[in-house]
Amino acid sequence: MTRRRYSPVPFAQVKLTSPFWRERLETVLTRTIPSQHAKLAEVGALESLKLPQPPPPLRIPRNSHGLSTQIFWDSDVGKWIEAASYALAHRRDADIEAKIDAIVDDLARAQSPDGYLNSWYNGREPEKRWTNLRDNHELYNAGHLLEGAIAYFRATGRRKMLDVMERCVDHIATMFGRGPGQKRGYPGHQEIELALVKLYRLTGDRPRLDLAAYFIDERGHQPHYYTEEALARGDDPASYWAGTYEYNQSHIPVREQTRMVGHAVRAMYMASAMADLALELGDENLKRACEALWRDVTTAQMYVTAGLGPKDTNEGFTEPYDLPNETAYAETCASVALIFWAHRMLHLDLDGRYADVMELALFNGALTGLARDGVHYFYANPLESRGGRRRWAWHVCPCCTMNVSRLVASVAGYALSVSGDGVAFHLYGGFETTVTLAGVKVALRETSAYPWSCEVRIDIDPEAPATFDLKLRIPEWAKGAIAAVNGEKVALAPVNGYATIRRPWRKGDAVTLDLKMPAERVYAHPNVRMDVGRAALRRGPLIYCVEEADNPGGPVQTLALPRSAPLDAGWRTDLFGGVMTLKASAKRLVPGKGGGALYSTEPPAAEDAALVALPYHLWANRGPGSMQVWVAELDG
Amino acid sequence: MTRRRYSPVPFAQVKLTSPFWRERLETVLTRTIPSQHAKLAEVGALESLKLPQPPPPLRIPRNSHGLSTQIFWDSDVGKWIEAASYALAHRRDADIEAKIDAIVDDLARAQSPDGYLNSWYNGREPEKRWTNLRDNHELYNAGHLLEGAIAYFRATGRRKMLDVMERCVDHIATMFGRGPGQKRGYPGHQEIELALVKLYRLTGDRPRLDLAAYFIDERGHQPHYYTEEALARGDDPASYWAGTYEYNQSHIPVREQTRMVGHAVRAMYMASAMADLALELGDENLKRACEALWRDVTTAQMYVTAGLGPKDTNEGFTEPYDLPNETAYAETCASVALIFWAHRMLHLDLDGRYADVMELALFNGALTGLARDGVHYFYANPLESRGGRRRWAWHVCPCCTMNVSRLVASVAGYALSVSGDGVAFHLYGGFETTVTLAGVKVALRETSAYPWSCEVRIDIDPEAPATFDLKLRIPEWAKGAIAAVNGEKVALAPVNGYATIRRPWRKGDAVTLDLKMPAERVYAHPNVRMDVGRAALRRGPLIYCVEEADNPGGPVQTLALPRSAPLDAGWRTDLFGGVMTLKASAKRLVPGKGGGALYSTEPPAAEDAALVALPYHLWANRGPGSMQVWVAELDG
């Protein structure tokens, strides 16, 4: 573990001035969060909390595995409360609070006298509770409700929901564990572990942490709980619809796992909880397990957009270097959860490789999940489209919608961290806060047009002179970054991705940082067979794509970019309120002497064409044309 | 229609001397056909014919759409009888005949007094017959049994099965049609149309042809039969599991169809029947519909291997130029059926473009479905694999197994055609026959090591001197083909892919033909986005692939072939009893200065490597390594 521990500065203590993020935040506050409440009402999720009632017909029919995503509705409600509470931390809103309070009243009424709370089971089949942890998300739902309760308490000080959920956790702690009469179960979809750590951090109540640790450590042990549980239900464990316990990462104990497998969101939530526990328990062994999984994901299983999980059938991982573009699943939730994990790893070790991935996922894999209008979404995030992909207004499994809104509403919480005598900037783009460093209150104001511009200014205003570390993240792509203090150049010698300036700071001090942000080509490891002969375009933290709207004249897949063609970044005011595009002189492949034949011994001809690339997260906001991240490259 | 009509010389009248095809034929006769009977017995398909009996539990459970492939078992039996009968035409076999006779006895017992025959319905739910033509394959099954009956009658003269099936057809003709009280139905899976045309050709019984024409022409008319039928069952037509009537090509009347859609095998059987009917009825309108569909398939929807149908969920077509390689479905049956269609088109117009596709499908898309050992198969035929694809010994839906065995057992039937005073050679490789040309019996002996060698010799031995057209197919790839008669060079002026030599032929005349067969690169239309920057390798009718067994050192997808590198064909005696491989000096892409990083601004480095390519149909006979047809190309 690092000697000097850094802790995140919570988003509620950070003022967001970033033009880039203000726009997204405003959209989420004014459009996304209200519309999500309306959707939850419309689909019936809010009505389903009003117990007792005769259960209405299923709104979402069971699939071929006998499962209905309706069983996860409590989690959607919990996530919406969490996102809405983050919004309240920006500005209180009586209407939203009334809506949350109404839900809380329903939850309190729906709760069983013993603390059990799950609207599906209490409403439909109370006798079956805790009989199918593998599939039916009771602990996952409770986790999201608990996260919602904590967020709402932090935002408003109102504790009714927190009390409800604490009673629920008390019940869960009675049910599960290694004691006599307890079930040795654990969640089929990891999530409650994260919520329990948050609860521990809020209350200091150690058994909450122990319960999280139990869930993580019990996972995957033999005799296998899900096998026993299936037998107890009278089911054949061998007919498990997912085929393998790798699906939910319970195939072996978590500390023995070195390859990331199965459902990507489950995997990321689990890894995040592992990192939480490694930190809180000082558990070096668990930390090493996290590191092994991190290595696996980032060296062999992650899209260049920080998308995760290529396959739709398991919504998850397959095998190293298997990263198909057009059929990429890359669920928005998985990239959001990768941010959670990376953020936690970063606080185990202040290492820029974690921050780099966190930022990559933030600006690309996650942000693309939310349309410009704030009320349309992507669940899967392919890196290529033949056209025809449209964002949807809601989803039968709307997990991604609230994952992206709770992320954007709390994005400032990922920007900086403090130790006793140091502050570390992870993100740039306009963040202000006041923190205590070396015992002195210090106002910090970071100003920039990042990610469009790489010129950052940080104003440092301690109440009294104070000596502390100013740690500036130098992203992996920022080669040749330079900085100055009060106009005087300082040498930067980044260690693990952070350059440290330690000096006595005085009121009025200002640091400028020029990260250098060339537009550049990125190449995949040649074992990524889909990307052989192709390059992705990147500028700073943004991965670019070519979209048909900017490249009319045929499918964008017929564009080919000479390796030596300069990439010119240019500001476009006419698009999305201002965006940096990349342009290059490229070629458009057209039928050669073979004419329009499907196959010919004549290679295609190459005509001059301008290639225009747009940040990937902005694609599919102008209709359903073709799109591609990995552009074919010509040698010339 | 052509003035001078060519008709195929039936395979039973052609002696196969081709080393290439003899080996495949022997394998099919001695291993495939007997093993298929054993498999049909093992899975329960033969037992299911023994009616009446209390229906045993389903051997093949219903899928999520409520369908079981067990419902198609009759078709598997019919196809096996057809394949086995073709084998008998090569050499009689008492054991196989006894096996067929036993099945025929069961079929006769299973038949209802009114002629209806279907072991599923008669055994399980006789009251439901003819209530779900859309899904349940009754007409398809009857079609395959009828084709089996015709083949068995032709091979042995025994007509019990033919009598059974004629009674069944009589029943079907009563049930379906436009007369009063008849159902206006047609097959959910086209096939019986082909069988009815065969029956008409055998018996001359015109109503058989009319019934086939009715099924084709009724298809897709409004009010839609499958909608009415679903309502009559009490089902919601809108909840049709396939989502669209395009799936079975009944979305619009067949003559209005200009784009090939839906399930590929259904589509090919339908198109084959349309061509049959266009010929038999002299129906120019139907012929034009065939031509429009042909154009669509061959200019926008066919893999370079003549595989058809990229998508697994509909086992069929998607949209123009959508030809993914690794996920290609390209069902073996679809390529077999493409051969059927191409062969029929060729007899509407003697045009080499039909023969070219027929041959392409034969040597590539179809033949790859059968392993060298004759007892393992591919159902889907992707053009790329990351490794791990194994051939299977049987399939829950074994349609492809008997499609490939009946094809190979009758392959000589695709070799040549005759008109009153002409003979056309479509295939080369060792075929002998005696036909009547210009009123004279003429023995023809074609000798070659085709497809390995392009040097063909044809000996012509008329009983008396006779003047007729010798039409030699000059494949599209055979640029600069030359020929000689009795050693004297003759000028070749191919018209529509056939060069005609007309002269008085005498005993002892010999024609030699050198087709020229360079190893060459093939490029896809640039709209095929998956193949941009890639080349396929071809020599003559064979499409090649690179397989890891011949290219050790990493996934074959890391190989890149400079555009200018010569391709050297070389005979390898150590592989598969002799095979022509292609070799080239290529590059192996390895991590560049970025090291083993998943993404880097440094492009991969290119190391010298030998590339060895193998005919595509031979892949996956040596374990499950990586494979690729479309090789990345370097400009140099």
Contacts between the chains, C-beta under 8 A, distances in Angstrom:
chain1	res1	chain2	res2	distance
A	63	B	64	7.8
A	64	B	63	7.8
A	64	B	64	3.2
A	298	B	598	6.6
A	299	B	596	6.9
A	299	B	597	7.1
A	299	B	598	5.2
A	300	B	598	6.3
A	302	B	598	6.5
A	304	B	599	5.4
A	319	B	386	7.7
A	321	B	555	8.0
A	322	B	386	6.4
A	324	B	326	7.2
A	324	B	327	7.8
A	326	B	324	7.2
A	327	B	324	7.9
A	327	B	327	6.8
A	384	B	529	7.7
A	386	B	319	7.7
A	386	B	322	6.4
A	386	B	529	6.7
A	477	B	601	7.8
A	520	B	601	5.4
A	521	B	601	6.5
A	521	B	603	7.6
A	522	B	599	5.1
A	522	B	600	7.0
A	522	B	601	6.0
A	523	B	592	7.3
A	523	B	594	7.0
A	523	B	599	7.0
A	523	B	600	5.7
A	523	B	601	7.2
A	523	B	602	6.6
A	523	B	603	4.7
A	523	B	604	6.1
A	524	B	598	6.8
A	524	B	599	5.9
A	525	B	591	6.0
A	525	B	594	8.0
A	525	B	596	6.7
A	525	B	597	6.8
A	525	B	598	5.3
A	525	B	599	7.5
A	525	B	600	7.8
A	525	B	604	7.7
A	526	B	557	8.0
A	526	B	558	4.6
A	526	B	589	3.7
A	526	B	590	6.3
A	526	B	591	6.6
A	526	B	604	4.4
A	527	B	554	7.2
A	527	B	555	6.0
A	527	B	557	7.8
A	527	B	558	6.6
A	528	B	598	7.5
A	529	B	384	7.7
A	529	B	386	6.7
A	529	B	555	6.0
A	529	B	557	3.3
A	529	B	558	7.5
A	529	B	626	8.0
A	529	B	628	7.9
A	532	B	557	5.9
A	532	B	558	6.7
A	532	B	560	7.0
A	532	B	589	6.3
A	532	B	604	7.8
A	532	B	632	4.9
A	533	B	533	4.7
A	533	B	534	7.7
A	533	B	560	6.9
A	533	B	632	4.6
A	533	B	633	7.6
A	534	B	533	7.7
A	535	B	603	7.6
A	536	B	599	7.7
A	554	B	527	7.3
A	555	B	527	6.1
A	555	B	529	6.1
A	557	B	527	7.9
A	557	B	529	3.3
A	557	B	532	5.9
A	558	B	526	4.6
A	558	B	527	6.6
A	558	B	529	7.5
A	558	B	532	6.8
A	560	B	532	7.0
A	560	B	533	6.9
A	563	B	603	7.3
A	589	B	526	3.7
A	589	B	532	6.3
A	590	B	526	6.2
A	591	B	525	6.0
A	591	B	526	6.7
A	592	B	523	7.3
A	594	B	523	7.0
A	594	B	525	8.0
A	596	B	299	6.9
A	596	B	525	6.7
A	597	B	299	7.1
A	597	B	525	6.8
A	598	B	298	6.7
A	598	B	299	5.3
A	598	B	300	6.3
A	598	B	302	6.5
A	598	B	524	6.8
A	598	B	525	5.3
A	598	B	528	7.5
A	599	B	304	5.4
A	599	B	522	5.1
A	599	B	523	7.0
A	599	B	524	5.9
A	599	B	525	7.5
A	599	B	536	7.7
A	600	B	522	7.0
A	600	B	523	5.7
A	600	B	525	7.8
A	601	B	477	7.9
A	601	B	520	5.4
A	601	B	521	6.5
A	601	B	522	6.0
A	601	B	523	7.2
A	602	B	523	6.6
A	603	B	521	7.6
A	603	B	523	4.7
A	603	B	535	7.6
A	603	B	563	7.2
A	604	B	523	6.1
A	604	B	525	7.7
A	604	B	526	4.4
A	604	B	532	7.9
A	628	B	529	7.8
A	632	B	532	4.9
A	632	B	533	4.6
A	633	B	533	7.6
A	634	B	635	6.3
A	635	B	634	6.3
A	635	B	635	3.9
A	635	B	636	6.5
A	636	B	635	6.5
